[in-house]
Amino acid sequence: MEITNVSEYEAIAKQKLPKMVYDYYASGAEDQWTLQENRNAFSRILFRPRILIDVSKIDMTTTVLGFKISMPIMLAPTAMQKMAHPEGEYATARAASAAGTIMTLSSWATSSVEEVASTGPGIRFFQLYVYRDRNVVAQLVRRAEKAGFKAIALTVDTPRLGRREADIKNRFTLPPFLTLKNFEGLDLGKMDKADDSGLAYVAGQIDRTLSWKDVKWLQTITSLPILVKGVLSAEDARIAVQAGAAGIIVSNHGARQLDYVPATIMALEEVVKAAQGRVPVFLDGGVRRGTDVFKALALGASGIFIGRPVVFSLAAEGKLV
């Protein structure tokens, strides 16, 4: 089968992956309305093309937090990539580096920050959940810094795990030959079979008291720039800027947390206006085509992150380049 667009990788991944794994990657929360809306909303935004403009030279390079990358398309944090392919995050890291763009490593990766760093050079961000045990958080941040990661993507939309009904039905758990590598040696990393999704235990360690003061606290333990990931409103965008965020990621967690929130592309414009150019605003969620990227840029995004296309193409083809 000749692949002509990234959406076609999903069909191949669905054939190759165990149902539990495919459902984990593909599904959203509850009715999955926001999951569909993340895609559908792009289709309601139309172009108003201008003609007879010289387009013989096109430069897609851009700068993110001072780092020059080949295109305004970066890799979002997606957990447990070795469920998709044995190389998992190793392959993703090498592919991102070869493509000249940024990879964001999930806290819940099946490869550690040190292992990903060992794959060679590349610009990498580290996605962080704040756990009740702040020593664990400080340790993770220090390890990411030491491994050469360049920014922290602080995920703020998961004080409680979204109700992902496919995972509940499947009694989702990490395959026994895999572990959450950043937590080896800690109880945090275990994922036993449960009456619910096995994620419930891991996610239950996230600090539910997390608030804006913790963004300030994080700044006291790291000099890395902090991107606040999970902003969907102008109000929170303004507070993020005041709290010293280096950037904002408009995200609804791939529609895996709270259902019936807006598609990220629909929330983007108000967040951009509220940020007033003081920090860059990025977007993830539902991006599947170059036209989607262009729409996000036209509405003020400084770049976008892709998640599911990465794991589906990883499952289908292995290394992405």
Buried (B, 14 or more C-beta within 10 A) or exposed (E): EEEEEBBBBBEBBBEBBEEBBBBBBBBBBBEBBBBBBBBEBBEEBEEEEEEEEEEEEEEEEBEBBEEEBEBBBBBBBBBBBBBBBEBBBBBBBBBBBBBEBBBBBBBBBBBBBBBBBEBEEBBBBBBBBBBBBBEBBBBBBEBBBEBBBBBBBBBBBBBEBBBBBBBBEBEBBBBEEBBBBBBEEBEBBBBEEBEBBBBBBBBEBBBEEBEBEBBEBBBEEBEBBBBBBBBBBBEBBBBBBEBBBBBBBBBBBBBBBBBEBBBBBBBBBBBBEBBEEBBBBBBBBBBBEEEBBBBBBEBBBBBBBBBBBBBBBBBBBEBBE
